[in-house]
Amino acid sequence: MIQIPPRLLPHLRRARKRGTDLGYVLQINGGRIKDIKKGFAAACGRASIEGVSPHTMRHTAATWLMQNGTDLWQASGFLSMSMETLQRVYGHHHPDYQREAAENIGRRPQNVRVISGGS
């Protein structure tokens, strides 16, 4: 189970009111949608959008979650994606990406002894 984004909830409630007795929020002629790809392609056609797929939407969601600084564990669960994949593919979008390295590169190392050579 995943949380429903608060901005989506009113839209789902309106869609449910238009739904069927079977309870399908999204439906075609009263029946459940069996193939998301066909329905998605039809919606893109009505919106005059080309070159977009459900994968594009997932990619965008992952990018936005990272850009907004979402915890990796939370984002990976929401997207049903492993933390390793999320970090490897989308981690560079996170505001904390390389922040510690950038801050530390100019600092003098601590607990380092300088040993002078010579006889």
N, C-alpha and C positions, 0 to 999 in steps of 0.2 A: 504494500500500500504506500502511496506517496501523498504528500500534502497537495491540496489544490491551491494554486496561487490566488490570493485574495482578489486580484483584478479579474480573474477568470470566472470566479464564482457567480456573479450576477448574470453573466452570459449563459452559463450552464443552466441556471435556474430558469431563464427565459426559454432556452431550448427545450428543457424538460416539459414545460407547459405546452409546447407544440408537439411533444413526443407522442408515442403510442401508448396503448394500455400495457404493452409489453415492457415499457420503461426505458426504451432506447432514447437517449438524448439526441444522438445523431442517427438518422435513419434515412432510408430511401423507400418511398412508398409504403411506409409503415413497417418495413423490415430492417433488421440489423445490417450494418455495412460489413460485407464479408472480405473485401479487398481494399485496404486503405490506399494502395497505390492508385487504383482507378478513381476513387473518390477524391483523392488529393489532386490528381491530374485534372479532374473535372473542375475542381475549385480554382486551380491555377488558371485554367482556360477562361472561366468566367471573370477572373480578376485581371486577365491579360498579362499574366506573369509567365515568363519562360525560364527554363533551366533551373527550376527549383524542385527538390524532392524532400521527402520526410527526413532523409539524412542531412540535407542542408539545414533544416530547421533544428535538428539535434546539434549540429555543429555550431549554429548561431547561439543556441541556448547555452552550450558549454562555454563558448567565448564570453558571452554576457555574464554568466555566473563568475567566471574567473576575473573579468574586468571589474566586477563589483566587490571583489575581495571575499567571495564566499569560501567558507571552510571547505577544504578538499573532501573530507569525509561526507559532509552534507551534500555537496555538489555531485559527488560520485554516486551516492545513493539515489538522489533525485533523478539522475540521468541513467541509472542502471548501468554504470560504467565503472570499471575498476579504478581505484585511486591511482594505480601506476599508469594506466592509459591516459587518464585525465591530466596527470602531472606532466607526462612525457609530451603529449600532443598540444595541450592547452595551457600548461603552467606558465609559459612566458607572457600570458595575458594578465596574470595576477599582479596586483600592485606591489606585492612583497617580493616579486621575482627579482633576484640579485640585489635587493635593497641592503641586506646585511653585508654582502661582499663589497658593494660600493661604499658603504660607510666605513668598513674596516680596512680597506686598501690603503688609506692614508695614515693609519695609526701605526705607531711604533709597536712592534711585538713586545709583549710583556714577558717577564721572567727570562729574558735572553741575556746571557753573559757574553760580554765581548772579551775574548782572550787575545791578548797581544803576544805576538811571537817575538822571539829575539833571544840573544844570548848575552 
